[in-house]
C-alpha cells in the first residue's frame, strides 16, 4: 500500500496514540490533533506533526487535516464535565470533522464508536455515539465505523484504575452486573484495524463490531487482573445501586473517576453483543490477542496507589 498522510483526532489519547504508532510502523505520516500536544505513546519523529484544536473548531480542524488522505476520528469522552458534553464532543465534534474534511478534499474517515451505540435507549452516551455514526455514514466520504467493546492495553484507564484500586483498597465490590459477559479487545488489535481503515478498500462503507477473541464474565475478568497484579482483595457482592452511587461520587470527587455513570450503564448491559453493526471484518483483520495474563501484564502501569492528587479538590488547589 502507498504511504499516506493520516490525521488522528484525540491524538494524545489512548486509542489515538496506539493508532498513530500503528500508522508510523507502516511508514505513514501522522497529524495528531488534540487539546494537548503530548503523549508518552508517540515517539519524536519527523513523521509526526502535533496540532492543537478544539474538536468543534471547524476552521482549526480544516487547517489540521489539509493535505491528508484520511482522518481517523478517535476523539471521545465517557464523562461530561463543564463544556465537554456528549453533544459537543461526539455530535458537534463529528460534524465539524466531517465538514472540515470535505472542505479540504480528504477522501476517507474512520470513526471509533461504541459496540452498543444506538438511538432512543435512554443513555446520552450511547445516543450521541450513534448520532456520530450517522453523521459519518451520511458524510459522502469513504467511511468505516468501528464499534469497539472494552479496549485494554498500555495507557488505558481500565487496567490502570483496577491496578491502583487493588493496591489501595483491601475490599473490592463486585456489583449486581458482575455476571455480565464481556469480550475485552487489545488496543493493538483496534489500532491495527483503524490503520487498515485508512488504507484498505475492503473496509470502505462498513460498520463493523470489534471484539476480543475470548468471552468471559466481568467478575472473571476483574479477578484475572487482580491475580496478575499479585493482590488478593476481598471480593464482596453489592447491588447495582451501590455502583451507581460510587460513580456519582467518583465523577464529582476524582480528576479521572474510578467509574463513571456511563460506564455503569455500559456494564449493566454487558459488552459482548453488538447492536446495529451489520458488517464483518475481513478474517485477516479480526482481533487475535487473548485477554491473557501476559497481555494484561504488558498493559499494566507501574504498581501505584490512589493519592490525594487524584482528587479534584487537591488538583484545583495545586
N, C-alpha and C positions, 0 to 999 in steps of 0.2 A: 504494500500500500504506500502511496506517496506520503511524504511528510506534510504536516498541516500546521496551521496556527489555530489553537483552540482557546477560547475564553471559558473561564470557570467562575460562576458566581458562588459566593460562600467559599472563596478560595483559601481562607485561613481556617476553615472548619475541618471537621473530622473526615467526612466523605470527600469534600472538595480537595483536601490535601492529599489523600491517598489516590484520588483520580489524577491529580497533577503528576504524582510520581509514576503512575502507570503510563501516562502520555509521554512524559520525559524519557521513560525507558524505551519507548518506540521511536524516539528521536524527534518528536513534535516540539514546537514552541508553544508555551502556555502563557496566557494572560490571566492573572489571578485577580479577581475583583472582590474586594472585601471592605468592611468598615475599618479594619485594622490591617496593616501590611506586615503581618508576621505569622509564621507557622513553623514549629520545630520539625514538621514533617517534610518541609521543602528545602532542598539544598540550594545554596547560592549557585547560580548558573546563568550564563548569557542567554540560555533558552527561556528564562523566567522573567516576566515583567509583572510588577505589582502595581495595581491602580486602586485607589480608594474611591468608593462611590456608594451612596445610599441605594438600596435596592429598587426604590421607586423614582430615582432621579434619571429620567429618560435621556437627558442631554449628556450627563456624565457617562451613562451606560453606552450611548452611541459612540462616544469617543473611545471607550474601552474596547468595544467589540469590532470597531472598524478595521478592516483588513483580515478579519478572522474567517476561517472556513466554517466553523461550527461553534455553538455555545453549549456547555454542559451546565445546566441550571440546578445547583445544589443548595442554594440559599433557602433556609427554612428555620422555623422555631417550633418548640413544643411547649412554650410558656409565653403568655402575653405579659409584657411589662412595659409600662409607660406607652410611648408611641409605637413600640414594636408589637403590633397586634397581628393576629392571623390574617385579617383582611388586608392590612398594609403590606405585610411581607409576602404572603402566599398569593393573594389575588392581585392587588395593585402592583406588587413587585413583578409578578409574572407578565402582567400586561405591559409593563414598562420594558422588560427584557425583550419581549416579542416585538413591540413596536420599534425599539432601537435596532434590533437585529434586522428587521425588514428594511428599515430606512437606509442601512449601510450595505445591504446586499449579502448578509450572512445567509447561508443556504440551509443549515441544519440546526436543530435544537434537541437536546436530550434533557428530560426533566426527571428529577428524583422525587417520587411521590411515595405514599404510604400504601402498604398492602391492602388495607381495608378502607381506603378513602372512597367516599360515596356521598350522594346528596341526601338531604332530608332525613338525617339519622339522629339529630339532636346533639351532635358534637361539633362545635365550631372548628376544631382542628381537622376532623375528617372532611367536613363540608368544604372548608377553604382549600384543602389539598385537592379535592375533586374539582373545584372551580378552576384551579390552576391547570389541571389536566385538560379540562375542556378548552381553556384558552389556547393551550399548546396545540391541541388537535384541530382547532379552527384557524390556526395561525397562517396557513398557506405555506409554511416552511416544511421541509422534510423533518419529521419528528420521531422520537422514540420516548415513550413514557415508561419509566422503570418503577414498578410498585414493589418496594422492598419491605420486608418484615423487620425483625430485630437485627440490627447490624452491630457487630462487635469487632474489636481489634485495637491496635495501638492508638492511643489518643481518644478512645471513646469515653462516654460518661457511664455506661453500664458497668463495665469491669472496674473502672476507676472507683465509682461510688460503692459498689459491692465490696471491693477490697478494703476500702477505707472504713466502711461500716463494720466489717468483720474484725478489723484491727482496733476499733473503737468501742464497740458495744458487746457485752457478754451474752446478750439475748437478741435474737433476730426473729421478727414476726413473720410467719407465713400466713397470709391472709386468705380470705374465702376463695379467691380465684387461683390458689396455688396448684390446683389440678388442671388448669387450662393448658392447652397444648401450644408450644412454640417451636419454630424451626430457625434457630439463630444462623445468620449468614455472615461469613467473614468479610470484612471490609475489602480485603484484597480481591475477592471474587466480585463484589459490587463494582469496585474501581475498574476491574478488567472489562466488565460489561459496559460501563459508561464510556470507557475509552473506545471500545468497539463501536458503540452507538455513533461516535463521531466519524467513523471510517466505513463501517460495514453496511452496504446497501441491503443486506438481508434483514436488518433491523428497522428499516425505514417504514413508517406508518404503523408500527406495532405498539401495543400497550401490554407489557409483559410482567408477570409476577416473578419476584426474585426471592427464593427461599433456600435455606441451607439444606444439606442432604440428610440431616438427622432430625427426627421429630421426638420431642420429649416434653414432660410436664415442666411448668415453671418451677415447681418445687425441686425437681431433679436437677434442673439447670443451676439453680441457686446453690444447692448442696455441692454440685461438682465444682463450682467456683470456690466455695469455701474450702473444699478439700485441697485444691491447688494452692490456695494461699497458706495452707498449714494451720488455719484457725478452726476452732471447733465450738462455735457459739451454740447456745441452747435455742433450738427452733421451737417456737410456740405458734399455735394457730389462733387467729383472731378474725372477727367479722370484717367484711369488706369496708364497712363504715369506718373502722379504725384506720384503714389505709387512706380513705378519703380525708379523714381529719388530719393525718400526718402530712398528706400532700398539701392541704390548705395551709398548715403551719410552715412547712418547708418552703413554699413559694413566697411566704411573707418574711421569713427569717434568714434564708440562705441565699448567697450570691448565685450558686448553681444548685437548685433544690435536689435533695436526695431522691425525691419522686415528685412529679407534677400531676395536676388533676387530669391533664390529657393522657399521661402515661397510665394512670389508674384506669381510665376508660378503655384504653388500648388493651391492657392486661385482662380486664374483666371479660373481653370478647375472645381472648385467645389470639395468637398471631401465627396461625398455621394454614388458614383457609383464605385465599384471595377473594376479593369482591370486585366485579366489573373489570377484570383483567383477562380479556378473551384470547390473547395470543400466547405463543410459547416461544421460548428462546431456542435457537439452534442448539443441537446437542453439545457441540464443542464449546459453547459459552455457558452451559449450566454450572452453577456453583458446585465446587468439588471439595472444599475444605471442611472436614468434620469438626463438630464442636468438641474437640478432644482436649485432654489435659495439656498437650503440647501447644495447641492453638490458643488456649486460654492463657497459659504461662507466657507465651510470646506477646500477648496483648496487655498483660497486667502492668500497671505502673509500679515504681518502687514502693515498698511497704510504707504506709503512712497512715496516721490517724487523722480524723477531722480536728480542726483547730478553730480558734476564735476568728481567724481571718476568713473562714468560710461563712461567717455570719454577716449579713448586710450591715448590721449596726456598727461592727468594728471596721468594715470596709469604708463605710461612709465617714467614720471618724478619722480614718488614716490620712 
